[in-house]
């Protein structure tokens, strides 16, 4: 795993950890539908990208004709 992927992994973990702690301490209710689920989705994708190399946004941008 290179440095770039490790940065993505830690960024994703920090996002998911902060959402979890906010939920545990009652600052956020994740059982209700909210925009925080989008934040969780971003955090999860950062984390999974560090292991798989798959990025949904990269696929969409490539299909739209954006150059690397």
N, C-alpha and C positions, 0 to 999 in steps of 0.2 A: 504494500500500500504506500503510495507516495504522499508527499506533504499536502498537496491539493485535496486529495480524497480524505485525508485525516481532518483537514480544516472543515470540509463538508460534514463529516461524521460528527465532530464536536459541535458545530453550529446546529445541526439537527437535534442532537441530544440536549443541548441547552434550551432550545425552543420547547421540546417535548417535556423536559424536566420543569421548566418554569410554568407551563400550563398545568402540569400535574400538581405541583405545589400550590398553585393558586386555587385549584379545585379542592385539594385536601384541606386547606385552611379556610375555605368558605368564601374566598374572594371572587370566585367564578363558579358558575353552575354549568358544567359541561353536559349535564343530562338534558338541558334545553338547547334547542337549535339556535346557534348564533354564529357570528362571523369568526369566532375563535376556532371553529372546526376547520376553517380555511387555513388558519395559522398552524393547526396541528397537521394538516395535509402537507403544507410546505416543509415543516420540520421533519415529517416522516420521509418525504421525498429526498431531502438533503441527506438523511441518514442512510436510506437504502441505496442512494447513488454512490455512496462511498464504497459499498461492497459490490454492487452489480454493474455500475457504470451506465445504467439506464436512466435517462432523464426525459420525462414526458414533454417538457417544454422544448427541449432540443429537437425532438421528433417533429413537433408542430412547426417550429421555426424553419427547420430543414424542408418540410413539405411546402411551406409558404415561399420558399426560394431564397431564404436568407443564407448568405455565404458564411462559412466557418472562419 
